[in-house]
């Protein structure tokens, strides 16, 4: 996993290094920061794909977009072929660059095309907007705050370290944790920090201060199961095999760890 952080028009921009250090355990291989007037984006990397070329924050060739991304896109090679057919040129073999060019091509519809686990944030220097999205199940975390500008991070730890930042507990989130062993989006344990819900995207306008959050996907209602039991078993087996195969794409050794619980079984 990796860690991402960002500060836009906040009084804490000089603390971006401190925020990134709080995510060191998520990305032990590299840490880097992108800064411009009023904007700071940070990335702590765990290298999996294109170890030498997929560095972040990643900037588009025209300098318009700056991207930080946590996760893995399983269909990135298919999307890359499509984007190359549209005239985009790639300098790396990373799925990160596919997201960067994909946003230039498809804009806010990008997450609908992604098959994977992801949380990303893209700063548009021309429009002065931040666009972010989280995967359909919410595997990758994304926390944000509108307190004195806009801030986001992969965990709550970077927020706690910010000077003068509110540390008041959200007791409804504590209640949810005690009941469900999870803090349910859009709340977090801090009253001043929210979670982007799974299968959702947001857009924050630095000029107007307007925030828009919306779902881009909902699970379909179950339909009638067609076919014999053997046919259904074969379809499920094929789906599981295809899913595992898609997640085996890596430039480093992989391992699988099963808990022995109901989900792993």
Phi, psi and omega in degrees: 000161177237174176232141178232146177217158177199146177225129180228121179053043177248163176280004187249018187303325181293349181265010182299324178295321177295319177298317182294323179298329179292345180254014185303324182291338179279334183220083186280349189274330181195151174223138182210157184227139170247131180224145168212181183302116177080000185225135174217127177237136181231152181217129173250121193252135163252111188284125179232311181242136181049069186303320185273341188242350186265040185289148179229160355302144182251133184251138179293154183305327180273359178080003184284318188250142173235129188238137164234140191213137175236123177140201179210134180256115187283333180257027186293330180292321177295316179294324179298315178301318180296317181291323176296325176294338178271358177104003179281141180249137184251139179255349180228175175254019188271154172287340177300315181293331176295319177296317182299309179289327179297323178292322177297328182275318190242354176060225185292348177277356183307311184300335178294338182266349186271130172251107182168192175244126188199152164218122181225158175222132182234122178266125177261108184292329181288312183271348186054054176231151174246126177246134181220157179208156180231147185297167191299324182263348181081033179297316180265133185277154175208111178251146180211162179215144175256017179284113180058063183098215181224132177225146176215159179195164179284335179223177179280339186306316180298329180289320183298330182278352182284134179296140178063012180278140183295132177246020181292135181283142171267106188289338174293326177291322176298317177302313180299320181296318180293330181274321189240002184060025178205147174269118190274129176297145015266008182276164170223180180290344178255134182297332184269002182235137178245161172256136168287121182296157174304154178056033182231158176227157178225158174220125180242128182261115182289340181282312183265342185076012183277134177244131177237126177236131180210155175278141175250356182202143172225144181295138182288150174293144181296134177260185179287131179282119182254134178114168179284169179299319179297321179294320179294318178299319180295321179294317180294317179299319179295319181295318179294316181298317179295322180294314180296318180299319181296329182272002179268001180285117183196152174261005177229162180300146181246154174219151177239134181236120181254135186282339186088359179277188183297319183295315180293321178299000000 
